[in-house]
Amino acid sequence: MQSQNDTLLRQLAMLQHIPQHPRQITARELTERVETEGFVVSKRTVERDLLTLSEIFPLISNERSRPYGWSWRKDAKAFALPGMSPLQALTLELAHDHLATLLPASLLGTLAPYFKCAEGVLSSGEGVKKLASWRKKVAIVSSNQPLIPPDYSEEVIETVHSALLSERQIEISYKSREQGEIKSYPVHPLGIVQRGAVTYLVATLYDYTDIRLLAVHRIKSAQLLDQPAKPPKKFNLAQYISQGAFGFAESGEVKLVARFTVPAAEHLLETPLSHDQKIEPDKPDWVRIEATVPDTAQLRWWLLGFSDQVEVLEPAALRGEFINMSQSLHDVYHLTTS
């Protein structure tokens, strides 16, 4: 049996899908719409809801031909209906599961009202029970070593967001990792970047044009200023990142040729490195892979993760890098003490 909350949520969703006259929607179409949002409901129930809602709201039905079409009256005042569909609630709860491993508790706290609303929607009644159980049937697993994100002040992140939206400067107190002392200076915010477990503020200081990366958890206080932020001319955040600001510098593309053990290469059969990837048998239990890929630090980290299950063959410069790294590793693990 459906609860009153379940009925109310469904009816709110229905009202959001009804168009203004002369456009119209049939009960069957409306049933299909709310079903896609996670409600379990029959066409007959939707028809009863429409009759009930038309006694309260300025709704009209076109009864000249079947199936009847429903609309808001042409002169009905437009207004926004608050609410969250079960499908939206499920999406938000799944997002919470993922973000919990990336964002600090202080930032997650600012989203708490939305997560609570989503939880309430998914526990509202039998009509959304099947969709609510979906959360127990899916999981998100990080492909990297999980790290506990550093915490930072909720007031700080709110001030940073406000400064970015209003394009204004902020005065911050910042604790440098190298020097360990706290200094205060005006900042021109340019963007926010989440890299792994750490959030960075991309900004310039004072009237300088060189761009700095400020770890948000090291900002001890932040005050919004009246002065407008002055970004460097033609600054573009995506371009700045692609130029290597976060260790992902691209130096064009390279034709990667490498030997992989068969188990290490299995996932590349389903998730290729590139559209031109080729995999061919090589020496026993190994395959030869060729692919055109961006020449980045991320490529090197990825290859290093396979340890002795991969041998870089080309390009020669990249192979040389791995030879040097393997020699350095040998020296580290074979140190002798006198």
C-alpha positions in Angstrom: 0.0 0.0 0.0 1.3 3.4 -1.0 1.9 6.1 1.7 0.6 9.6 1.6 4.2 10.8 1.0 4.5 8.5 -2.0 1.3 9.9 -3.4 2.3 13.5 -2.9 5.6 13.0 -4.6 4.0 11.3 -7.5 1.4 14.1 -7.9 4.1 16.8 -7.7 6.0 15.0 -10.5 2.8 14.8 -12.6 2.2 18.5 -12.2 5.7 19.2 -13.5 5.0 17.2 -16.7 1.7 18.8 -17.6 2.1 21.5 -20.3 0.4 24.8 -20.7 -2.6 25.0 -23.0 -2.9 24.5 -26.0 -0.3 21.7 -25.6 -1.6 18.7 -23.8 -0.6 15.3 -22.4 -2.7 12.2 -22.1 -3.0 10.1 -18.9 -1.0 7.2 -20.6 1.8 9.6 -21.6 1.9 11.0 -18.1 2.0 7.5 -16.6 5.0 6.7 -18.8 6.7 9.9 -17.8 6.4 9.3 -14.0 7.4 5.7 -14.5 10.7 6.7 -16.0 11.3 8.8 -12.8 11.0 5.7 -10.7 7.3 5.7 -9.6 5.3 2.4 -9.8 1.8 3.5 -10.9 -1.0 2.4 -13.1 -2.8 4.5 -15.7 -6.0 4.3 -13.7 -4.2 5.8 -10.6 -2.9 8.7 -12.7 -6.4 9.3 -14.0 -7.7 9.5 -10.5 -4.9 11.8 -9.5 -5.6 14.1 -12.4 -9.3 14.4 -11.4 -8.2 15.2 -7.8 -5.6 17.7 -8.8 -8.0 19.5 -11.2 -10.1 20.4 -8.2 -7.2 22.2 -6.6 -5.1 23.5 -9.6 -6.2 25.2 -12.8 -6.0 22.1 -14.9 -8.3 21.4 -17.9 -8.9 18.3 -20.0 -9.8 18.1 -23.6 -12.8 15.8 -23.7 -13.6 16.3 -27.4 -11.8 13.1 -28.4 -10.2 10.1 -26.7 -7.8 9.8 -25.2 -8.4 13.0 -23.2 -5.5 15.5 -23.1 -4.6 17.4 -20.0 -3.2 21.0 -19.8 -2.6 23.9 -17.4 -5.1 26.6 -18.3 -3.7 29.2 -20.7 -4.1 32.0 -18.1 -2.7 29.9 -15.2 0.2 31.7 -13.5 3.5 30.0 -13.9 5.1 28.8 -10.7 7.9 26.4 -9.8 7.1 23.2 -8.0 9.7 22.0 -5.6 10.4 18.4 -5.3 12.7 15.5 -6.3 11.7 12.5 -8.3 12.8 9.0 -7.1 15.2 8.7 -10.1 16.8 12.1 -9.2 17.0 10.9 -5.6 18.7 7.7 -6.5 21.2 9.5 -8.7 22.0 11.9 -5.9 22.5 9.0 -3.4 24.8 7.2 -5.8 26.7 10.5 -6.3 27.0 10.7 -2.5 28.6 7.3 -2.4 31.2 8.3 -4.9 31.9 11.8 -3.6 32.3 10.5 0.0 35.7 9.1 -1.1 36.8 12.3 -2.8 35.5 15.3 -0.8 36.1 16.3 2.8 33.3 16.1 5.3 33.0 19.9 5.4 32.1 20.2 1.8 29.8 17.1 1.9 28.1 18.9 4.8 27.0 21.7 2.5 25.2 19.2 0.4 23.6 17.4 3.4 20.1 18.9 2.9 19.9 17.5 -0.6 21.2 14.1 0.4 18.6 14.0 3.3 15.8 15.0 0.8 16.9 12.1 -1.5 16.9 9.7 1.4 13.4 10.8 2.3 12.1 10.4 -1.2 13.5 6.8 -1.5 11.9 5.8 1.8 8.6 7.4 1.1 6.6 4.3 0.3 6.0 1.1 -1.6 5.8 2.9 -4.9 9.5 3.6 -5.0 10.6 0.5 -3.1 12.1 -1.3 -6.1 14.1 1.8 -7.2 15.3 2.4 -3.7 16.8 -1.1 -3.5 18.9 -0.4 -6.5 21.5 1.4 -4.4 22.2 -1.9 -2.6 22.9 -3.6 -6.0 25.6 -1.2 -7.4 29.0 -0.1 -6.1 31.8 2.3 -7.1 35.3 1.1 -6.8 38.3 3.4 -7.3 41.0 2.3 -9.7 43.6 4.1 -7.6 44.8 3.7 -4.1 42.1 5.4 -1.9 43.3 8.3 0.2 41.5 10.1 3.1 40.7 13.6 1.8 42.0 16.5 4.0 39.4 18.5 5.7 38.8 22.2 5.4 36.5 24.9 6.7 33.0 25.1 5.3 33.2 28.9 5.5 36.4 28.9 3.4 35.0 26.8 0.6 31.8 28.9 0.6 33.8 32.1 0.3 35.9 30.7 -2.5 32.8 29.6 -4.4 31.2 33.0 -3.9 34.3 34.7 -5.1 34.4 32.6 -8.3 30.7 33.2 -9.0 30.9 36.9 -8.4 34.4 37.2 -9.9 35.8 39.1 -6.9 39.0 38.9 -5.0 39.4 37.3 -1.6 41.9 37.9 1.2 43.2 34.6 2.5 45.5 33.3 5.3 47.5 30.4 3.8 49.8 27.9 5.5 52.6 27.0 3.1 53.6 23.3 3.1 57.3 24.1 2.5 57.8 26.9 5.0 55.0 26.0 7.5 54.2 29.6 8.3 50.8 31.4 7.7 50.8 34.4 5.4 47.9 36.6 4.3 47.5 38.1 0.8 44.8 39.0 -1.7 43.9 36.4 -4.3 42.3 36.5 -7.7 40.4 33.2 -8.0 40.4 31.6 -11.4 39.0 28.1 -10.9 38.6 25.1 -8.6 40.1 21.7 -9.5 39.6 18.4 -7.7 42.6 16.2 -8.2 42.3 12.9 -6.4 41.6 13.6 -2.7 42.8 17.2 -2.8 40.9 20.3 -3.9 43.0 23.2 -5.4 42.2 26.8 -6.0 43.8 28.1 -9.2 44.6 31.8 -8.7 47.0 34.7 -9.0 48.3 36.8 -6.0 48.4 40.5 -5.7 48.9 42.0 -9.1 51.2 39.3 -10.4 50.2 37.3 -13.5 52.0 34.0 -12.6 49.4 31.3 -11.7 49.5 29.5 -8.4 47.9 26.3 -7.1 46.6 26.7 -3.6 45.5 23.6 -1.7 42.1 24.6 -0.2 42.8 22.7 3.0 45.8 24.9 3.7 43.6 28.1 3.5 42.9 28.9 7.2 40.6 31.8 6.5 39.1 33.7 3.6 37.3 37.0 3.3 35.4 38.2 0.2 36.6 41.6 -1.0 34.8 44.3 -3.0 37.5 44.5 -5.6 36.9 42.6 -8.9 39.2 39.7 -9.7 41.6 40.3 -12.6 42.4 37.1 -14.5 45.3 37.0 -16.9 44.4 37.7 -20.4 43.0 34.8 -22.4 43.2 32.5 -19.3 41.5 29.2 -19.9 41.3 26.6 -17.1 41.1 23.5 -19.4 44.0 24.7 -21.4 46.0 25.5 -18.3 45.5 21.9 -17.0 46.4 20.4 -20.4 49.7 22.3 -20.3 50.8 20.3 -17.3 49.7 22.3 -14.2 48.7 19.1 -12.4 51.3 16.7 -13.8 49.3 15.7 -16.9 51.3 17.7 -19.5 50.7 16.7 -23.1 53.7 16.7 -25.4 51.7 15.7 -28.5 51.1 12.1 -29.3 53.4 9.1 -29.5 53.1 5.7 -31.1 53.4 3.4 -28.0 54.7 -0.1 -28.7 54.9 -2.4 -25.7 54.9 -6.0 -24.6 52.3 -7.0 -22.0 51.8 -10.3 -20.3 48.5 -11.8 -21.4 46.8 -11.3 -18.0 47.9 -7.6 -17.9 46.6 -6.9 -21.4 43.2 -8.6 -21.0 41.4 -5.4 -20.0 42.7 -3.7 -23.1 40.7 -6.0 -25.3 37.5 -4.4 -24.0 38.8 -0.9 -23.1 41.4 0.0 -25.7 44.1 2.6 -25.3 43.1 4.2 -28.6 41.0 3.7 -31.7 44.0 2.5 -33.7 45.1 0.0 -31.0 46.5 -3.3 -32.3 47.2 -6.4 -30.2 49.2 -9.3 -31.6 50.7 -12.5 -30.1 54.4 -12.1 -29.2 56.7 -14.4 -27.2 54.9 -17.1 -25.1 52.5 -15.6 -22.6 53.0 -12.1 -23.9 51.3 -9.9 -26.5 52.6 -6.9 -28.5 50.4 -3.8 -28.3 50.6 -0.7 -30.5 48.5 2.4 -30.0 48.7 6.2 -30.6 48.4 7.9 -27.2 49.0 11.3 -25.6 52.6 11.7 -24.3 51.8 12.5 -20.7 53.0 11.8 -17.2 49.8 10.0 -16.6 50.8 7.5 -19.3 54.1 6.8 -17.5 52.3 6.3 -14.1 49.9 3.9 -15.8 52.7 1.9 -17.3 54.6 1.8 -14.1 51.6 0.3 -12.4 52.2 -2.9 -14.3 55.7 -3.3 -13.0 57.5 -6.3 -14.6 54.3 -7.2 -16.6 55.1 -4.6 -19.3 58.1 -3.8 -21.4 58.2 -0.5 -23.3 59.7 -0.9 -26.8 59.0 2.4 -28.5 59.4 5.3 -28.7 63.1 5.0 -27.9 63.1 8.0 -25.6 60.3 6.5 -23.5 62.1 3.2 -23.4 65.2 5.0 -22.2 63.2 6.6 -19.3 62.0 3.2 -18.1 65.5 1.7 -18.4 66.8 4.5 -16.1 63.9 4.1 -13.7 64.5 0.3 -13.5 68.2 0.9 -12.7 67.2 3.4 -10.0 64.8 0.9 -8.5 67.5 -1.7 -8.5 69.9 0.6 -6.7 67.2 1.4 -4.1 66.3 -2.2 -3.4 69.9 -3.4 -3.4 71.6 -0.9 -1.1 74.3 -2.5 1.0 75.2 -1.3 4.5 78.7 -1.5 5.8 
